[in-house]
Amino acid sequence: MTLLSLFGFQSCGNEEEQFQLIELETTGVSLKLQNNAVSLYGDIPSAENELTFVAVGKNANLGFLYDFQIGDEVYHINKDEYDNPDHNVAVSGEWGCVELINSNPYTTKIVITENNSARDREFRLRFGGVYITAWVTIIQKGNVSNENVKWDNIVCNQLSSNELFIGNQYLGIQNWDCIGNPPQIYPSAVFPETTFAKSFDKEVNEAKRPISLYTDFSNPFVSTIKQPSGVAYQHFVKDLIKSEEYESNKQPHLHLYRLANISSVENLSKIFPDNGTLAKSLEDIVKQKVNAEHFQNWIVGEVVFKGFSVTMDAPGQKGLFENSNIQTKGLVYLRSMTYGATAYFIMGSNLPYDEVKTLLSTPSIVDNAKEKLSKSAIILISNSSIDQNAALSTSFEALNAFIERPYTKGSYGYPIYCTGCYLDDNRFFHFNGLNE
């Protein structure tokens, strides 16, 4: 369940008017506040979804759904229908339906059918009035699979199947309407299996027994946290990066470098299936900064640098929680985190894909390929920052600079991989359900 708190900002049209956000408790979707203080955004998977919105707080009496839009279709909602038990389905279509459940408090339910199209579906909802309001945008991802992307590996170092990649699903872009949303995670943090390595919400905040942490250095940095928490872990990290052990192991190494040929920038959702906001923002950036009609081929690249890992010892017989009576079935604790840096680029070119692949496979991308790639265009995002707001660049020199120096000054990377284990039997957590 997500609770959005109250914000206010001055209206550009009338400085005396103030916009206020109607607080909404939601299930089925996690909403993020956008730059506009009354605009909220959330994305949902392509499967069938059931979402509820409950108005709370001092403006709850205005928390009715005012209008609803999908595509070019706009539906105006009569708030009196909330009190009509015989007509709680306000609108419906092939996309699903909107149900008006209750007026005290105002409760709205939206059932969204499975999206079988490869394109995302966008739903817009407006709650309340003009100045006391909430504008909600929901993006349902297209039914695409990452398996449809044929990657060509240039550098690929294998990891254990227990390692889960989380390096792009929370990424944002600096100075763009796509804000990084890093989860507050740390070794020993416990989550329901339904949110682990996805939204990482609904953390189980119970007192824990002391844990031992260690790095993967040849001479590991080892420490014990007596009262595990996010704050305590940050103190551990500060001590770690000041240590001699870290000083001799702080340089990351190139872990993964791969390319894929995609037919159009609209297929970026296949590259970022767990971050629809990022995919849509990159698509918009490409269309703004590049004349797409000039290019026949579109190539996507992924570059991952791997730094250090922090792992906790498995809990002993007494378990992780001090209270041994807590029900642990279906709960997953974060066993390890691996830090690193990532870059993604979208390139428009009229050169054949195989030629581009050869040019980008050379050790020095700029020096060896600059002339041949001079008529191609590139959009690059790169990140090593813990806030996960990537830098945006439009040059091949920037890509080469990232490969030569992936960490910005003072950075030690951000979590790009993690592992999780079930609390009840210490099996590793996998997305495919084949837990071991």
QUIRAMO-V338458 format. One record per residue. RES is the residue in three letters. SS is DSSP state (h for helix, s for strand, l for the rest). PHI is phi in whole degrees, -180 to 180 (none if undefined). OMEGA is omega in degrees with one decimal (NA if undefined). Layout:
((RES;SS;PHI;OMEGA) (RES;SS;PHI;OMEGA))
This chain:
((MET;l;none;-177.9) (THR;s;-116;177.3) (LEU;s;-121;178.1) (LEU;l;-95;-176.8) (SER;l;-91;-169.8) (LEU;l;-87;176.2) (PHE;l;-132;175.2) (GLY;s;-146;173.6) (PHE;s;-153;-176.0) (GLN;s;-77;174.8) (SER;l;-70;177.4) (CYS;l;-70;-176.2) (GLY;l;-79;-177.1) (ASN;l;-144;-172.5) (GLU;l;-65;-178.9) (GLU;l;-86;179.2) (GLU;l;-83;177.2) (GLN;s;-127;172.6) (PHE;s;-81;176.1) (GLN;s;-130;-179.2) (LEU;s;-86;172.6) (ILE;l;-74;179.8) (GLU;s;-71;-179.6) (LEU;s;-129;167.4) (GLU;s;-90;-175.2) (THR;s;-125;166.5) (THR;s;-128;179.5) (GLY;l;92;179.0) (VAL;l;-155;175.5) (SER;l;-103;-176.3) (LEU;l;-97;178.4) (LYS;s;-119;178.2) (LEU;s;-75;178.7) (GLN;l;-92;-177.8) (ASN;l;-60;173.6) (ASN;l;-72;-169.7) (ALA;l;-71;176.0) (VAL;l;-121;-179.1) (SER;s;-106;-178.7) (LEU;s;-123;-177.2) (TYR;s;-138;173.5) (GLY;s;-153;174.9) (ASP;s;-123;-176.1) (ILE;s;-133;-179.2) (PRO;l;-71;-176.7) (SER;l;-72;179.7) (ALA;l;-67;176.5) (GLU;l;-62;-176.5) (ASN;s;-131;172.9) (GLU;s;-124;-175.6) (LEU;s;-116;173.7) (THR;s;-127;179.8) (PHE;s;-130;-179.8) (VAL;s;-117;179.4) (ALA;s;-77;179.6) (VAL;s;-136;176.7) (GLY;l;85;-172.5) (LYS;l;-69;179.5) (ASN;l;-103;-176.0) (ALA;h;-60;-179.3) (ASN;h;-69;176.6) (LEU;h;-112;-173.9) (GLY;l;-86;177.1) (PHE;l;-82;176.0) (LEU;s;-76;-177.3) (TYR;s;-91;173.7) (ASP;s;-150;-172.6) (PHE;s;-142;-176.6) (GLN;s;-134;167.7) (ILE;s;-133;-175.0) (GLY;l;62;179.1) (ASP;l;-92;-177.6) (GLU;s;-91;179.5) (VAL;s;-120;-179.6) (TYR;s;-118;174.9) (HIS;s;-94;-173.6) (ILE;l;-105;174.7) (ASN;l;-87;-175.1) (LYS;h;-64;178.7) (ASP;h;-65;-178.7) (GLU;h;-69;176.0) (TYR;h;-62;-177.7) (ASP;h;-99;-179.7) (ASN;l;-103;-175.6) (PRO;l;-67;-179.1) (ASP;l;-88;-175.4) (HIS;l;-144;-177.6) (ASN;l;-82;174.1) (VAL;s;-86;-174.8) (ALA;s;-77;179.5) (VAL;s;-144;178.5) (SER;s;-154;179.0) (GLY;s;-173;178.5) (GLU;l;-62;-178.8) (TRP;l;-78;-177.4) (GLY;s;136;-178.5) (CYS;s;-154;174.6) (VAL;s;-113;179.4) (GLU;s;-116;177.2) (LEU;s;-98;-167.9) (ILE;s;-87;-171.2) (ASN;s;-157;177.0) (SER;s;-106;-179.3) (ASN;l;-142;-1.6) (PRO;l;-81;178.4) (TYR;s;-63;-177.4) (THR;s;-128;-177.6) (THR;s;-124;178.0) (LYS;s;-119;176.5) (ILE;s;-125;174.5) (VAL;s;-103;-176.3) (ILE;s;-113;-177.9) (THR;l;-72;178.2) (GLU;l;-61;177.5) (ASN;l;-94;-178.6) (ASN;l;-88;178.1) (SER;l;-82;176.3) (ALA;l;-77;-178.5) (ARG;l;-92;177.2) (ASP;l;-69;171.5) (ARG;s;-110;-177.9) (GLU;s;-116;177.2) (PHE;s;-116;177.7) (ARG;s;-120;-179.4) (LEU;s;-126;174.5) (ARG;s;-122;178.7) (PHE;s;-104;172.1) (GLY;s;82;-174.9) (GLY;l;-105;-174.6) (VAL;l;-83;-175.6) (TYR;l;-101;173.4) (ILE;s;-104;-164.0) (THR;s;-158;169.4) (ALA;s;-150;176.6) (TRP;s;-103;-173.2) (VAL;s;-115;174.4) (THR;s;-115;177.9) (ILE;s;-116;175.9) (ILE;s;-108;172.7) (GLN;s;-94;-174.9) (LYS;l;-66;174.2) (GLY;l;-68;-176.8) (ASN;l;-85;-180.0) (VAL;l;-120;179.2) (SER;l;-121;177.4) (ASN;h;-61;178.3) (GLU;h;-68;178.7) (ASN;h;-72;179.3) (VAL;l;-90;179.1) (LYS;l;-94;-178.6) (TRP;s;-86;170.8) (ASP;s;-110;-176.9) (ASN;s;-80;173.1) (ILE;s;-99;171.5) (VAL;s;-130;-179.2) (CYS;s;-150;176.1) (ASN;l;-104;-174.3) (GLN;l;-71;173.1) (LEU;l;-119;173.9) (SER;l;-61;177.3) (SER;l;-65;177.7) (ASN;l;-76;-178.9) (GLU;l;-79;-180.0) (LEU;s;-107;-178.6) (PHE;s;-81;178.5) (ILE;l;-127;-170.8) (GLY;l;-79;-179.9) (ASN;l;-130;-172.9) (GLN;l;-78;176.6) (TYR;l;-117;-176.3) (LEU;l;-69;168.8) (GLY;s;-124;-178.3) (ILE;s;-131;-179.4) (GLN;l;-59;175.5) (ASN;l;56;178.6) (TRP;l;-140;-179.1) (ASP;l;-80;-179.4) (CYS;s;-155;-169.9) (ILE;l;-93;175.6) (GLY;l;-58;-175.5) (ASN;l;-133;-176.2) (PRO;l;-68;177.3) (PRO;l;-75;178.3) (GLN;l;-88;-175.2) (ILE;l;-121;-179.6) (TYR;l;-165;177.4) (PRO;l;-57;-177.0) (SER;l;93;175.9) (ALA;l;-63;-174.4) (VAL;s;-117;-178.5) (PHE;s;-137;169.2) (PRO;s;-63;-179.4) (GLU;l;-60;-179.3) (THR;l;-72;-179.2) (THR;l;-113;-176.1) (PHE;l;-65;-179.9) (ALA;l;60;172.7) (LYS;l;-119;177.4) (SER;l;-84;-176.6) (PHE;l;54;176.0) (ASP;l;-105;-178.8) (LYS;l;60;177.0) (GLU;l;-59;177.9) (VAL;l;-87;-174.5) (ASN;l;-92;176.4) (GLU;l;-118;179.0) (ALA;l;-60;-176.6) (LYS;s;-116;173.6) (ARG;l;-77;178.8) (PRO;l;-57;178.2) (ILE;s;-126;174.5) (SER;s;-108;179.2) (LEU;s;-118;176.9) (TYR;s;-151;178.6) (THR;s;-95;179.7) (ASP;l;-95;176.0) (PHE;l;-67;175.7) (SER;l;-61;171.2) (ASN;l;-113;-168.1) (PRO;l;-67;170.2) (PHE;l;-90;-172.8) (VAL;s;-124;178.5) (SER;s;-155;175.9) (THR;s;-116;174.7) (ILE;s;-106;-174.7) (LYS;l;-74;178.9) (GLN;l;-127;-173.5) (PRO;l;-60;176.4) (SER;l;-166;177.5) (GLY;h;-63;179.7) (VAL;h;-65;179.2) (ALA;h;-62;179.1) (TYR;h;-67;178.0) (GLN;h;-63;174.8) (HIS;h;-63;176.9) (PHE;h;-61;-178.7) (VAL;h;-64;178.3) (LYS;h;-60;177.5) (ASP;h;-66;-179.0) (LEU;h;-61;-174.1) (ILE;h;-73;173.3) (LYS;l;-92;-171.3) (SER;l;-83;174.9) (GLU;h;-65;179.5) (GLU;h;-60;179.6) (TYR;h;-70;-176.4) (GLU;h;-56;-178.5) (SER;l;-92;-178.8) (ASN;l;-135;-170.3) (LYS;l;-82;-178.4) (GLN;l;-79;177.6) (PRO;l;-76;177.3) (HIS;s;-123;-179.1) (LEU;s;-66;-175.3) (HIS;s;-102;-176.5) (LEU;s;-148;174.6) (TYR;s;-143;-176.3) (ARG;s;-147;-177.4) (LEU;s;-128;176.0) (ALA;s;-144;177.2) (ASN;s;-96;178.0) (ILE;s;-115;-173.4) (SER;l;-75;-179.2) (SER;l;-159;-179.1) (VAL;h;-69;176.7) (GLU;h;-64;-179.6) (ASN;h;-86;179.1) (LEU;h;-64;177.7) (SER;h;-63;176.5) (LYS;h;-74;-179.7) (ILE;h;-81;-178.0) (PHE;l;-124;-176.2) (PRO;l;-65;-178.6) (ASP;l;-106;179.7) (ASN;l;-146;-178.7) (GLY;h;-62;179.2) (THR;h;-63;-179.9) (LEU;h;-65;-179.9) (ALA;h;-60;-179.6) (LYS;h;-67;179.7) (SER;h;-66;177.7) (LEU;h;-64;176.7) (GLU;h;-61;179.4) (ASP;h;-65;179.9) (ILE;h;-63;178.9) (VAL;h;-59;-177.6) (LYS;h;-67;179.0) (GLN;h;-81;-171.3) (LYS;h;-99;-176.3) (VAL;l;-130;173.2) (ASN;l;-81;-171.6) (ALA;h;-61;-177.5) (GLU;h;-68;-178.3) (HIS;h;-79;-171.8) (PHE;l;-121;180.0) (GLN;l;-91;-174.7) (ASN;s;-120;176.4) (TRP;s;-126;-176.3) (ILE;s;-121;176.5) (VAL;s;-113;176.8) (GLY;s;-125;176.1) (GLU;s;-127;179.1) (VAL;s;-126;-178.8) (VAL;s;-126;172.4) (PHE;s;-105;-177.9) (LYS;s;-107;176.8) (GLY;s;-104;-175.2) (PHE;s;-93;176.1) (SER;s;-118;173.8) (VAL;s;-120;-176.7) (THR;s;-127;174.2) (MET;s;-105;173.2) (ASP;l;-64;177.6) (ALA;l;-63;179.1) (PRO;l;-60;178.5) (GLY;l;-79;-176.3) (GLN;l;-62;-179.6) (LYS;l;-76;178.8) (GLY;l;90;-176.9) (LEU;l;-84;-178.0) (PHE;s;-80;174.9) (GLU;l;-64;177.7) (ASN;l;-88;-175.6) (SER;l;-76;-179.8) (ASN;l;-90;-179.9) (ILE;l;-69;178.1) (GLN;l;-69;-174.9) (THR;l;-104;-177.7) (LYS;l;-62;179.1) (GLY;l;82;178.6) (LEU;s;-101;-177.4) (VAL;s;-124;175.5) (TYR;s;-105;179.9) (LEU;s;-79;-174.5) (ARG;s;-88;-178.1) (SER;s;-151;174.4) (MET;s;-135;176.0) (THR;s;-118;-178.5) (TYR;s;-95;178.7) (GLY;s;-179;179.9) (ALA;s;-140;-179.8) (THR;s;-135;171.3) (ALA;s;-143;175.7) (TYR;s;-132;177.1) (PHE;s;-135;175.5) (ILE;s;-118;-174.3) (MET;s;-124;173.1) (GLY;s;-100;-175.2) (SER;s;-153;171.3) (ASN;l;-103;174.6) (LEU;l;-79;175.4) (PRO;l;-60;-177.0) (TYR;h;-57;-178.0) (ASP;h;-62;178.0) (GLU;h;-70;177.1) (VAL;h;-61;179.7) (LYS;h;-60;178.5) (THR;h;-65;-179.5) (LEU;h;-64;-178.1) (LEU;h;-83;179.2) (SER;l;-90;-177.4) (THR;l;-78;-176.0) (PRO;l;-59;-179.5) (SER;l;-112;-173.5) (ILE;h;-61;-175.2) (VAL;h;-69;-174.1) (ASP;h;-64;-174.3) (ASN;h;-88;-171.8) (ALA;h;-126;-171.8) (LYS;l;-58;-176.2) (GLU;l;-66;-177.7) (LYS;l;-70;-179.2) (LEU;l;-95;-173.8) (SER;l;-63;-179.6) (LYS;l;-97;174.7) (SER;l;-96;-179.6) (ALA;s;-120;-179.1) (ILE;s;-138;169.6) (ILE;s;-117;-174.7) (LEU;s;-124;167.0) (ILE;s;-120;-179.2) (SER;s;-141;-176.6) (ASN;s;-150;167.5) (SER;l;-134;-174.3) (SER;l;-88;-178.2) (ILE;l;-67;179.0) (ASP;l;-82;173.8) (GLN;l;60;170.2) (ASN;s;-105;-171.4) (ALA;s;-76;174.8) (ALA;s;-81;-179.1) (LEU;s;-106;179.2) (SER;s;-138;-179.0) (THR;l;-134;-179.4) (SER;l;-138;175.4) (PHE;h;-71;176.3) (GLU;h;-62;179.7) (ALA;h;-66;177.0) (LEU;h;-64;179.7) (ASN;h;-64;179.4) (ALA;h;-64;178.7) (PHE;h;-65;-179.1) (ILE;h;-65;178.7) (GLU;h;-77;-177.8) (ARG;l;-143;-173.5) (PRO;l;-71;-179.0) (TYR;l;-95;170.8) (THR;l;-72;-175.4) (LYS;l;-59;178.0) (GLY;l;84;-177.2) (SER;l;-92;173.1) (TYR;l;-120;178.3) (GLY;l;96;178.1) (TYR;s;-139;-175.3) (PRO;s;-65;178.6) (ILE;s;-113;174.7) (TYR;s;-134;171.6) (CYS;s;-150;169.6) (THR;s;-126;177.4) (GLY;s;-136;178.1) (CYS;s;-133;176.4) (TYR;s;-71;-178.6) (LEU;l;-67;-172.1) (ASP;l;-75;-177.4) (ASP;l;-140;175.8) (ASN;l;66;172.1) (ARG;l;-68;174.8) (PHE;s;-72;178.8) (PHE;l;-86;173.9) (HIS;l;-129;178.8) (PHE;l;-66;-174.4) (ASN;l;-81;177.8) (GLY;l;83;178.6) (LEU;l;-88;-175.8) (ASN;l;-79;-175.8) (GLU;l;-135;NA))
